[in-house]
């Protein structure tokens, strides 16, 4: 059988890395020949989990068409978030929990979309449905991915499916206190003092085309938001550099406090009044907007922005 690569989105987070690993293992058990790869290096949080469960990160690729003709996608479907030569590849399988946008294929494919908090939750159920055992170390990574995507089950994206998957995976992985482990992992990824300006604004960022406007939306977790904004001048400089280099018209950085689930936006660029319209808040002279209780880019940030820019 022809080999296929499995990967998540650019600037991969813990779920993008883990979902590729888990889906590749799943498909290999069904007789496919696949390899999990990544479209970027693991971040500090993901590396913490990899070290905890004794696993290696997938190798990083820049292009895929030079290796294979077919690929499987996880944790994304929008082409601007995928490998650079996605237009030269046939997508045969897709597992995602995001909106569907700008995604077209020339041939039918296997697709599994579920509105869960994490792709690793979908994959947990897929393993169960096919009665395929999950190795303990892979279960630990999948547990980590759900904790990451749902902020330890506190995000509004969290479903009962995610809660059940966490309990199930923790038992397989031998994690007796997943809440304690989750806090340790999230804090490992929230050490902003150890991050460069580029890591903070673009380390977990995605591009969206909304109403003809190209937005870049990054998110960084912190224990104290002051740790982020004490570097605001340098962060804004880096954001403008990335805007000039990539043609982004608006750049939004979501700084999220992992302890109280509040966020503050830093917004620069054109059409900032539409960002104000989206959240019914005014940006201060410091280009910032406080949004208590907002933690999810997917559910709480992108939908109102879509309404504002496309309405």
N, C-alpha and C positions, 0 to 999 in steps of 0.2 A: 504494500500500500504506500502511496506517495506521502512523503513527510510533510507535515504542516507545522507552522509556528503558532504559538498561542501567546497573546500579550494583552496588557491593559493599556491605559492612556499614557500620554506623555506626562512628564513630571510625576512619576508614579507615587501613590501613597501606599499604605500598608495593604489595603484591599486590592489595588491594582496588581501589586506584586504577588500577593497570596492567591488571588483568584486565578491568575495565569498558572501558578504552580498546581493548584487544586484541580483546575479544569483539564490541564494536560494529563495529570495522573488519572483522572476519571476517564478521559477518552482513551488513554492507553489500555485501561482495563477492559474497554469495550472493543479493542482490537485496532484502534487507530495508531498511527505512528506520529507522535507529536513531541515538540520540545517547548517548554515554557521559556520565554525570553522577556526582556523588559525594555522600555523606551527611555530609560534613565536609571541612574544609580539609586539605591534605596536611601531614604532619609534616616535621620537618627532614630526615630521611633521604630521604623521597620527593622533597622539593624539591631536594635535592642531585642526585638522579638526573634529575629533570626538567631542571634546569639543564645537567647534563652532556650530555644528548642533545637539548637544544634543543626541548623540548616544553612545552606549556601544560597545566596541570591542568584537569580537567573542571570545569564550573561546579557549584556546590553547590546542592542543593535541600533543602527541608524537607518538602515533600509532593510527591506525583506525580499523584494523581488529578485535580488541577486542570488538568493538562496532557495526560495520556494515559489510555487505558483499559487498556493492556497494557504489561507490563514484562518484562525479562529480568534474572535475578539471577546474580551471580557471587560466589564466595568466602563464601557464607553461605546458610542456608535457614531458620534459626529466626526466627520473626516478630518477636520482641523485639529482634533485632539489625538489623532491616530498616527501611525507611522507615515513618514513623508511621502512614500510611494504607494499609498493604499490604493490609488486609482489604477495601479498596474496588477493588482492582486484580486483573486476571487475569495470572497468571504463565505466560508461554508457553514460556520456556526457562530452564534452570538448569544452571550448571557449578560444581561444588564439590568440596572434598576434606575436608570436616568430617563429623562424625556427622550423621545425619538425626534431627531432633527437633521435634515440634509443627508439622510441615509438612503441610498439607492443601490440596488444590486441588479446585475444582468441576469442572474440565475436565482432560483429559489434557494432557501437556506433553512437550517435549523435555528430557530430563535426562541429564547426563553426570557421574557421580560416579566418581572414581578415587582410591585411597588413596596419593596422591603427596604430596610435601613442599610443593607449591605449585600453585595453580590455573594459573599461567602455564606450568607444565610440561604440564598437560593441554591447554591451548590451543596450545602449540607442536606437540604431536602432532596436534591437530585441523587446524591449518594444513597440516601435512605430508600428512595423510590426504586432504585436499581439493586438494592441490597448489596452494595459495595462497601466494604469496611474502609474506614479512614485511618491511615497510620497515625500513631500518637503525636509525632512531631508535626505532621501536616495539620492535624486537628488543633494543635496549639497555635499554629499560624492563623488558621481560620478563626479561632477564638479571638486572637489579637486583632484581626481585621474588623470583626464586628464591634469590638470594644472601641476601636479607633473611629470607625464611621459613625457610630451612635453616641460617641462620647460617654462610654460606659453606660449605655442604655438610657441616657438622659436627653438625647436629641429628639425633636418632634418627629423625626423620620422613623423612630423606633417602632416596631410592630411586635405583636405577640410571637410571631415567627422568629424574630431576632432573639427574643428572650428565651424561647425554647431551644434555639440553636446554641446559645451560650451555655446553657445548663448541660446540654448533650455533649458539646465539644470539650467543656472543662473536665467532664468525667473521663473522656477518652484520653485527653492530654495529661491527666493526673494533676490538674491545677485545683487544689482544695479550696482556695479563696480567690476567685477570679476578680473580685472587686479590689482586693489589695494589689494583685498583680496588675490590674488595669490602671490603677493610679500610678504605679511605678512606671509603666510603659508610657502613659500619656505625659508624665513629667519628663521622661527621657527625651520626648520629642518637643517639649515646650521650653527647652533651654535656649532662649533667643540670644543670650550673650555669646553663645558658641556658634551662632549662625552669621554668615555674611549678609550684607544688604541684599544681594541677589537672592540668597536663600530665603530671606524673610518675605520679600515681595513676590518672588516668582518660583519658589521651591515647590509650592502646591498651588499652581495657577492653571486656569483653563481659559480658552478663548471662545467667545460667543459672538455670533452674528445676529444682532437684534435690530430689525427695522432698518437695515442698511448701515448700521453702526457696528464697528468692530470693538468689542469690549474685552478687556483682559481682567479676570477676577481672580485674585490670589487670596489665600487664607493662611494665617499663621496662628497657632495656639500658644498661649503663654499662661503663666501662673499669675503674673502681674502685667496689666496692659502698659503701665509706665515703662516697663522694660523694653517695650516695642517703641513707644512714642518719644522716648528720650533721644531716639535716633531719627526723628522724623525728617529733618532736613536732608540727611543722607539717603533716606528711603525714597523721598520725593525725587531726588536727583536720579537715583537708579530707575525709578518708574518712568521718568521722562526719557531716559536713555533707551529703555526698552520700547517705549511708544514710538520714538523716532526710528528705531531700527526695524520695527515690525509693523508699523502702520496702525497701531491701536489708537482709537480716538478717545477712549475712556479707559482709565486704569483704576480699579477699585481694589483696595487691600482690606480684607476683613480680619481684624485682630480679635481673637476670641479667648476669653478667660475660661480655662477648663474647670475652674473650681466653682464659679457661680453662673456659668452658662450665659454670660453677657458678651456682647460684641460692640466694637466701635469701628466704623468705616473710615478709611482715608481715601478720598476721591480727588482725582485730578483729570483734566482733559476737557473736551467739548461736551456740550449737552448735560452739564452737571445738574441743570434744573430738572431734567427728566429723572435723575437719580433722586432728587428731593421729592418729586412727584410720586415716585415709586413707593417711598417709605413714609410720605406725609411728614417729613422732617426737613428742617433747614440745615444746610451745611454751615458750620461756623467759619469765622475768618481763618481758622487753622485747617480748613478743608476737611474737617472731621464731623462725624454724626454718630451719636450714641444710640445703640439699638439694644435695649435690655431684652434678654430672652432669645435673641437671635443667634443660632449656632450653625444652622444648616444652609450652605450655599445652594444646594439642590432644591430644597423645599421652601426656604424663607427668603432667599435673595434673588435667585434667577427668575422665579415666577412673577414677582411684582415688577422687576426690571423689564421682563418681556412685555407685560401689559403697558408699561409706560413708554417703551421705545417702539412698540408695534401697534399700540392702540390708536 
